[in-house]
């Protein structure tokens, strides 16, 4: 599968089988995170791979009771170090969130190639998840994703063109479009 096919095939999977992820596949998932680019190659991140079933249930509860997350054999929690990140994004912000998000997106695409499913999770109580996973105060939890095999094989299929905005709606050349 080439990268464009992976991009067009990736979906938010919300039902997982209990099939474990083989060690070699999990190693490739770790490498997808590890080799992601970051501003100035600072890599201001840490990824917690939650594998304990009881802990996964507690993380799912702290994620607005999205209990289906706990069915995946792994929940990947993307953490960032704002104090260590590149400090001049747009002239005012730091790169921590963006860097961690890029790495997590690399994981989602690598997962598709391996037949795994993911789902971006942004709905969670950061204080609760931090307490559960013993994340220090200065570390930010950016997002999470379950990682596992979809419960149904037919859940992953190419995106229908009609479900995306048209190119005319999302691209312009040289300047931002001026609407009256």
C-alpha positions as CSV (number, residue, x, y, z in Angstrom):
1,X,0.0,0.0,0.0
2,X,1.4,3.4,-0.9
3,X,1.0,6.5,1.3
4,X,-1.9,8.0,-0.7
5,X,-3.8,4.8,-0.4
6,X,-3.2,4.7,3.4
7,X,-4.4,8.4,3.6
8,X,-7.5,7.6,1.7
9,X,-8.2,4.4,3.6
10,X,-7.6,5.6,7.2
11,X,-10.9,5.8,9.2
12,X,-11.9,6.3,12.8
13,X,-12.4,2.8,14.1
14,X,-14.7,2.5,17.1
15,X,-14.9,-1.3,17.4
16,X,-11.9,-3.5,18.0
17,X,-11.3,-7.2,18.2
18,X,-9.4,-8.7,21.1
19,X,-6.6,-10.0,18.7
20,X,-3.2,-9.0,20.1
21,X,-0.8,-7.0,18.1
22,X,2.3,-9.0,17.2
23,X,5.6,-7.8,18.6
24,X,7.1,-7.0,15.2
25,X,4.0,-5.0,14.2
26,X,4.1,-3.1,17.5
27,X,7.7,-2.3,16.9
28,X,6.9,-0.8,13.5
29,X,4.2,1.3,15.2
30,X,6.7,2.6,17.7
31,X,9.1,3.4,14.9
32,X,6.3,5.4,13.1
33,X,6.0,7.6,16.2
34,X,9.8,7.8,16.7
35,X,10.7,8.8,13.2
36,X,8.1,11.6,12.8
37,X,9.4,15.0,12.2
38,X,9.3,17.8,14.8
39,X,10.3,21.5,14.8
40,X,14.1,21.7,14.8
41,X,14.1,17.9,15.5
42,X,13.6,18.6,19.2
43,X,11.1,15.7,19.5
44,X,9.3,17.2,22.6
45,X,7.2,14.1,23.2
46,X,6.6,10.9,25.1
47,X,4.1,8.2,24.2
48,X,2.5,6.0,26.8
49,X,1.4,2.6,25.4
50,X,-1.4,1.6,27.7
51,X,-1.7,-2.2,27.5
52,X,-3.1,-3.2,31.0
53,X,-6.8,-4.0,30.4
54,X,-8.0,-2.4,33.7
55,X,-6.0,0.8,33.1
56,X,-7.4,0.9,29.5
57,X,-10.9,0.8,31.0
58,X,-10.1,3.6,33.4
59,X,-8.6,5.8,30.6
60,X,-11.7,5.1,28.5
61,X,-13.9,6.2,31.4
62,X,-11.8,9.4,31.7
63,X,-12.4,9.9,28.0
64,X,-16.1,10.8,28.4
65,X,-17.0,7.1,28.9
66,X,-15.9,6.1,25.4
67,X,-15.7,2.5,26.7
68,X,-15.2,1.0,23.2
69,X,-11.6,2.4,23.4
70,X,-10.8,-0.2,26.1
71,X,-11.4,-3.1,23.6
72,X,-8.3,-2.2,21.7
73,X,-5.2,-4.0,23.0
74,X,-3.3,-0.7,23.2
75,X,-4.2,3.0,23.9
76,X,-1.5,5.3,22.7
77,X,-1.3,8.5,24.8
78,X,0.6,11.3,23.1
79,X,2.3,13.6,25.6
80,X,4.2,16.8,24.9
81,X,6.8,18.9,26.7
82,X,5.8,22.5,26.0
83,X,8.8,23.9,27.8
84,X,11.2,21.9,25.6
85,X,9.5,22.5,22.3
86,X,10.4,25.0,19.6
87,X,9.3,28.4,20.9
88,X,8.6,30.5,17.8
89,X,5.8,28.9,15.9
90,X,4.1,31.7,14.1
91,X,6.3,34.1,16.1
92,X,4.4,33.5,19.3
93,X,3.7,29.8,20.2
94,X,5.5,26.6,20.8
95,X,5.5,23.4,18.6
96,X,4.6,20.8,21.3
97,X,1.0,20.1,20.3
98,X,1.8,20.1,16.6
99,X,4.8,17.9,17.0
100,X,3.0,15.3,19.0
101,X,0.0,15.4,16.6
102,X,2.3,14.9,13.6
103,X,3.8,11.8,15.3
104,X,0.3,10.4,16.1
105,X,-0.8,11.0,12.5
106,X,2.3,9.0,11.3
107,X,1.1,6.2,13.6
108,X,-2.4,6.3,12.2
109,X,-1.1,5.9,8.6
110,X,1.4,3.2,9.5
111,X,-1.5,1.4,11.3
112,X,-3.6,1.3,8.2
113,X,-0.7,-0.4,6.3
114,X,-0.6,-3.1,9.0
115,X,-4.4,-3.6,9.0
116,X,-4.8,-1.9,12.3
117,X,-7.4,0.7,13.3
118,X,-7.1,4.0,15.2
119,X,-9.3,6.8,16.3
120,X,-8.2,10.3,17.3
121,X,-9.4,10.9,20.9
122,X,-9.5,14.5,22.0
123,X,-12.5,14.2,24.4
124,X,-10.8,13.3,27.7
125,X,-10.3,14.8,31.1
126,X,-6.6,15.6,31.1
127,X,-6.4,15.8,34.9
128,X,-8.0,12.4,35.3
129,X,-5.8,10.8,32.6
130,X,-2.7,12.4,34.1
131,X,-3.5,11.0,37.5
132,X,-4.2,7.5,36.2
133,X,-1.0,7.4,34.1
134,X,1.2,9.4,36.6
135,X,1.9,12.1,34.1
136,X,3.8,15.1,35.6
137,X,2.0,18.5,35.8
138,X,4.4,20.2,33.3
139,X,3.7,17.5,30.6
140,X,0.6,18.0,28.3
141,X,-1.5,15.2,27.0
142,X,-2.2,16.2,23.5
143,X,-4.4,13.4,22.2
144,X,-4.8,9.6,22.3
145,X,-5.7,6.8,20.0
146,X,-6.8,3.2,20.5
147,X,-4.7,0.8,18.4
148,X,-5.9,-2.6,17.4
149,X,-7.5,-4.7,14.8
150,X,-10.9,-3.6,13.7
151,X,-13.8,-5.8,14.9
152,X,-15.1,-6.1,11.4
153,X,-12.9,-6.4,8.3
154,X,-15.1,-4.2,6.2
155,X,-14.7,-1.2,8.4
156,X,-11.6,-0.1,6.5
157,X,-12.3,0.9,2.9
158,X,-11.3,3.8,0.6
159,X,-13.0,7.2,1.3
160,X,-15.8,8.2,-1.0
161,X,-14.9,11.3,-3.0
162,X,-18.2,12.9,-2.3
163,X,-17.6,13.0,1.5
164,X,-14.7,15.5,1.1
165,X,-14.9,19.3,0.4
166,X,-14.1,20.2,-3.2
167,X,-10.6,21.4,-4.0
168,X,-12.1,24.8,-4.9
169,X,-13.4,25.2,-1.3
170,X,-10.1,24.4,0.4
171,X,-7.2,25.7,-1.9
172,X,-6.2,29.1,-3.2
173,X,-3.1,30.2,-5.1
174,X,-0.9,32.9,-3.7
175,X,-3.5,34.7,-1.5
176,X,-6.3,33.9,0.9
177,X,-9.6,34.1,-1.1
178,X,-11.5,37.4,-0.9
179,X,-15.2,36.9,-0.5
180,X,-17.7,39.7,-0.8
